[in-house]
Amino acid sequence: MALINFLKPKNQLEEGGRTSAPIVRDESEPETNCPNCHRDIPLSRLWANKLVCTCGHHFRMNARARIKMIADRDSFHELFAELSADDPLRFPGYRTKLEHVRVASYEKEAVICGTAAVGKEKCALFVQESNFMMGSMGSAVGEKVTRLFEYAVAHRLPVIGFTVSGGARMQEGLLSLMQMAKTSAAVRRHSDAGLLYIAVLTDPTTGGVTASFAMEADITLAEPGATVGFAGARVIEQTTKKTLPKGFQKAEFVLEHGFIDSIVPRPGQKRCLAELLKMHNGGQSHE
């Protein structure tokens, strides 16, 4: 498939492979341990390679860092920042949890929306925040995503979305589940307007987000090793009484079974997205 070949990384760095520069170990430099290869990695080297280990493992990245990585310098303008979750059902402990997670994540909600340029190509952009209740979708998240697609229709913009989510937010009950239908309708109106939507699935993308806007894009990409699915693997095994195949719900397995278009390592994502936007614009850059 031509699209698959086009999206393949161009070099070892984009594949998360070793860089050509020799590793100089400074004993005073902070390090972290890779859960895949179990090596200690200097944090400066890890950030220089966009939080990708030399073994190819993709560490989770917060939303602001991802926006900085993808958007052209000073091009991101946030929208709907005032929207945040309330406690409509007065769920025990929910208000306190929201207060704590806002302090811990430095964010008001589990998704950041705005406009940006990617390789000088204008677009609407949303990025979910894993540090905010694992990107769970409540009524505010659904409202922000819906408004972004409506804004994109009004301003004739393509949409790029980075998803990460544990699913619908149980503390908001049915109000959270309703966001699946609401966001899906907004995606459909955007599609009916002839506009492009690209989704990039990161680890993990599960539950109600997978069952709605994450899997409704015109082009669906994923990061290597990302978990993509609806119900959890243990729930499926317990329900079906069957042992699942190795790598079940990993991006590579999902790609093999035709549910996504390509896997794009993080260092090559901006180039890939910029080229896709440019092709959608007929090869003409719109600065």
C-alpha positions as CSV (number, residue, x, y, z in Angstrom):
1,M,0.0,0.0,0.0
2,A,1.5,3.4,-1.0
3,L,0.4,5.1,2.2
4,I,2.1,2.5,4.3
5,N,5.4,2.9,2.4
6,F,5.2,6.7,2.5
7,L,4.8,6.6,6.3
8,K,7.8,4.4,7.0
9,P,10.6,6.1,8.9
10,K,13.5,7.3,6.9
11,N,16.4,6.5,9.3
12,Q,17.4,4.7,12.5
13,L,16.7,7.7,14.7
14,E,13.1,7.9,13.5
15,E,12.8,4.2,14.2
16,G,14.0,4.8,17.8
17,G,17.3,3.1,17.0
18,R,20.8,4.1,18.2
19,T,22.1,7.5,17.4
20,S,25.5,8.0,15.8
21,A,26.7,10.1,18.7
22,P,28.7,8.2,21.4
23,I,27.0,7.9,24.8
24,V,28.9,10.0,27.4
25,R,27.8,9.0,30.8
26,D,27.8,11.8,33.5
27,E,27.3,10.2,36.9
28,S,25.6,13.3,38.2
29,E,23.0,13.3,35.4
30,P,19.5,12.0,36.3
31,E,18.5,8.8,34.7
32,T,15.5,6.6,34.3
33,N,15.1,2.9,33.6
34,C,13.5,1.6,30.4
35,P,10.7,-0.9,31.1
36,N,11.5,-2.6,27.9
37,C,15.2,-3.1,27.7
38,H,15.8,-2.4,31.4
39,R,18.8,-0.1,30.7
40,D,19.4,3.2,32.6
41,I,19.0,6.1,30.2
42,P,20.2,9.7,30.9
43,L,17.1,11.9,30.9
44,S,18.8,14.5,28.6
45,R,19.4,11.8,26.0
46,L,15.9,10.5,26.3
47,W,14.3,14.0,25.8
48,A,16.7,14.7,22.9
49,N,15.1,11.6,21.2
50,K,11.6,12.7,22.1
51,L,11.2,10.2,25.0
52,V,12.0,7.2,22.8
53,C,14.6,4.7,24.2
54,T,17.4,3.4,22.0
55,C,15.5,0.0,22.0
56,G,12.4,1.8,20.5
57,H,10.3,1.9,23.6
58,H,8.1,5.0,23.6
59,F,7.7,6.6,27.0
60,R,4.4,8.4,27.7
61,M,4.6,12.1,26.9
62,N,2.4,14.8,28.4
63,A,0.1,16.9,26.2
64,R,2.1,20.2,26.4
65,A,5.4,18.5,25.4
66,R,3.6,16.7,22.5
67,I,2.2,20.0,21.3
68,K,5.7,21.6,21.4
69,M,7.0,18.6,19.5
70,I,4.3,18.7,16.7
71,A,3.4,22.3,16.3
72,D,5.6,24.9,14.6
73,R,7.2,27.3,17.0
74,D,4.8,29.8,18.5
75,S,2.0,28.6,16.3
76,F,-0.3,26.9,18.8
77,H,-3.2,28.9,20.1
78,E,-5.4,27.3,22.7
79,L,-9.2,27.2,22.5
80,F,-11.8,26.4,25.1
81,A,-9.3,26.5,28.0
82,E,-12.1,27.7,30.3
83,L,-14.0,24.4,30.1
84,S,-13.5,21.9,32.9
85,A,-15.3,19.1,34.7
86,D,-17.9,19.7,37.3
87,D,-19.4,17.1,39.7
88,P,-22.9,16.8,38.2
89,L,-23.7,13.5,40.0
90,R,-22.1,14.5,43.3
91,F,-20.0,11.3,43.1
92,P,-18.3,10.6,46.4
93,G,-14.7,11.9,46.4
94,Y,-14.8,13.1,42.7
95,R,-14.5,16.8,43.5
96,T,-11.5,16.2,45.7
97,K,-9.9,14.0,43.1
98,L,-10.3,16.6,40.4
99,E,-8.6,19.2,42.7
100,H,-5.7,16.8,43.3
101,V,-5.2,15.8,39.6
102,R,-5.3,19.5,38.4
103,V,-2.5,20.3,40.8
104,A,-0.5,17.1,39.8
105,S,-1.0,17.5,36.0
106,Y,-1.0,21.3,35.8
107,E,-4.0,21.1,33.5
108,K,-7.7,21.9,34.0
109,E,-8.9,19.0,31.9
110,A,-7.9,15.8,30.2
111,V,-7.6,17.3,26.7
112,I,-6.0,20.4,25.2
113,C,-7.5,21.9,22.1
114,G,-6.4,24.7,19.8
115,T,-5.1,25.7,16.4
116,A,-1.6,25.2,15.1
117,A,0.7,25.0,12.1
118,V,2.5,21.7,11.4
119,G,5.2,22.2,8.8
120,K,3.5,25.5,7.9
121,E,0.2,23.7,7.3
122,K,-2.7,25.1,9.4
123,C,-4.9,22.7,11.4
124,A,-7.0,22.3,14.4
125,L,-5.3,20.2,17.1
126,F,-6.4,18.3,20.2
127,V,-4.1,16.3,22.5
128,Q,-5.3,14.2,25.4
129,E,-3.4,14.3,28.7
130,S,-2.6,11.0,30.3
131,N,-1.7,12.6,33.6
132,F,-5.3,13.8,34.1
133,M,-7.1,10.7,35.1
134,M,-5.5,8.8,32.3
135,G,-7.2,11.0,29.7
136,S,-10.6,9.7,30.7
137,M,-13.6,11.2,28.8
138,G,-16.0,13.2,30.9
139,S,-18.6,15.8,29.7
140,A,-16.0,18.6,29.5
141,V,-13.6,16.5,27.4
142,G,-16.4,15.6,25.0
143,E,-17.6,19.2,24.8
144,K,-14.0,20.5,24.1
145,V,-13.5,17.9,21.3
146,T,-16.9,18.6,19.8
147,R,-16.4,22.3,19.8
148,L,-13.0,21.9,18.1
149,F,-14.5,19.9,15.2
150,E,-17.2,22.6,14.9
151,Y,-14.6,25.3,14.9
152,A,-12.7,23.4,12.2
153,V,-15.8,23.2,10.1
154,A,-16.5,26.9,10.4
155,H,-12.9,27.8,9.5
156,R,-12.3,25.0,6.9
157,L,-9.5,23.3,8.9
158,P,-8.3,19.7,9.0
159,V,-8.1,18.2,12.5
160,I,-5.2,16.3,14.0
161,G,-5.9,14.4,17.2
162,F,-3.6,12.6,19.6
163,T,-5.6,10.2,21.8
164,V,-4.7,8.6,25.1
165,S,-7.5,7.4,27.4
166,G,-8.6,4.7,29.8
167,G,-12.2,5.3,28.6
168,A,-15.3,7.1,29.8
169,R,-15.2,8.7,33.3
170,M,-17.3,6.6,35.6
171,Q,-17.8,9.5,38.1
172,E,-20.0,11.2,35.5
173,G,-22.1,8.1,34.6
174,L,-24.4,8.5,31.6
175,L,-23.3,12.0,31.0
176,S,-19.8,10.7,30.2
177,L,-21.1,7.9,27.9
178,M,-23.2,10.5,26.0
179,Q,-20.0,12.1,24.8
180,M,-19.3,9.1,22.5
181,A,-22.4,10.0,20.4
182,K,-21.8,13.8,20.6
183,T,-18.2,13.6,19.5
184,S,-19.0,11.1,16.7
185,A,-21.7,13.4,15.4
186,A,-19.2,16.3,15.3
187,V,-16.6,14.1,13.5
188,R,-19.3,13.2,10.9
189,R,-20.2,16.8,10.3
190,H,-16.5,17.6,9.8
191,S,-16.3,14.7,7.3
192,D,-19.4,15.8,5.4
193,A,-17.8,19.2,5.0
194,G,-15.0,17.4,3.0
195,L,-12.3,18.0,5.6
196,L,-9.5,15.8,6.8
197,Y,-9.2,14.2,10.2
198,I,-6.0,12.4,11.2
199,A,-5.9,10.5,14.5
200,V,-2.7,9.4,16.2
201,L,-3.3,6.7,18.8
202,T,-0.9,6.7,21.7
203,D,-0.6,4.3,24.7
204,P,-3.2,3.5,25.9
205,T,-6.2,4.4,23.7
206,T,-9.1,2.3,25.1
207,G,-12.8,2.3,26.1
208,G,-15.3,4.9,25.0
209,V,-12.6,7.1,23.2
210,T,-11.7,4.1,21.0
211,A,-15.4,3.4,20.4
212,S,-15.9,7.0,19.2
213,F,-13.6,9.7,17.8
214,A,-10.3,7.8,18.1
215,M,-11.3,5.3,15.4
216,E,-13.4,7.6,13.1
217,A,-10.5,9.4,11.4
218,D,-9.8,9.4,7.7
219,I,-6.3,8.3,8.4
220,T,-5.5,6.5,11.7
221,L,-1.9,6.2,12.8
222,A,-0.4,4.8,16.0
223,E,2.8,4.9,18.0
224,P,4.8,1.7,18.3
225,G,3.7,-0.6,21.1
226,A,0.6,1.5,21.9
227,T,-2.3,-0.4,23.4
228,V,-5.4,0.0,21.3
229,G,-8.8,-1.6,22.2
230,F,-12.2,-1.3,23.8
231,A,-12.4,-3.7,26.7
232,G,-9.3,-4.8,28.6
233,A,-7.5,-8.0,27.7
234,R,-8.4,-9.6,31.0
235,V,-12.0,-8.8,30.7
236,I,-12.1,-10.4,27.2
237,E,-10.3,-13.5,28.4
238,Q,-12.7,-13.9,31.3
239,T,-15.7,-13.4,29.1
240,T,-14.7,-15.6,26.1
241,K,-12.8,-18.2,28.3
242,K,-10.1,-18.1,25.6
243,T,-6.4,-17.2,25.8
244,L,-5.6,-14.2,23.7
245,P,-2.8,-14.2,21.1
246,K,0.6,-12.7,22.0
247,G,0.6,-8.9,21.5
248,F,-3.2,-8.7,21.4
249,Q,-4.3,-5.0,21.3
250,K,-0.8,-3.7,20.6
251,A,-0.5,-1.3,17.7
252,E,1.4,-3.9,15.6
253,F,-1.4,-6.5,16.1
254,V,-4.1,-3.9,15.3
255,L,-2.2,-2.9,12.2
256,E,-1.9,-6.5,11.0
257,H,-5.7,-6.9,11.4
258,G,-6.5,-3.7,9.4
259,F,-7.8,-1.4,12.0
260,I,-5.2,1.3,11.6
261,D,-3.3,2.6,8.6
262,S,0.3,2.8,9.8
263,I,2.6,2.9,12.8
264,V,4.7,6.0,13.0
265,P,7.6,6.3,15.5
266,R,7.5,9.6,17.4
267,P,10.6,11.2,15.9
268,G,9.1,11.0,12.4
269,Q,5.5,12.1,13.3
270,K,5.8,15.8,12.5
271,R,7.2,15.2,9.1
272,C,4.6,12.6,8.4
273,L,1.7,14.8,9.5
274,A,3.0,17.8,7.6
275,E,3.2,15.8,4.4
276,L,-0.3,14.4,4.9
277,L,-1.7,17.9,5.4
278,K,0.1,19.2,2.4
279,M,-1.2,16.4,0.2
280,H,-4.7,17.1,1.5
281,N,-4.2,20.8,0.5
282,G,-3.3,19.7,-3.1
283,G,0.4,20.1,-2.5
284,Q,0.0,23.8,-1.7
285,S,1.3,25.1,1.6
286,H,-1.1,27.5,3.4
287,E,0.9,29.7,5.8
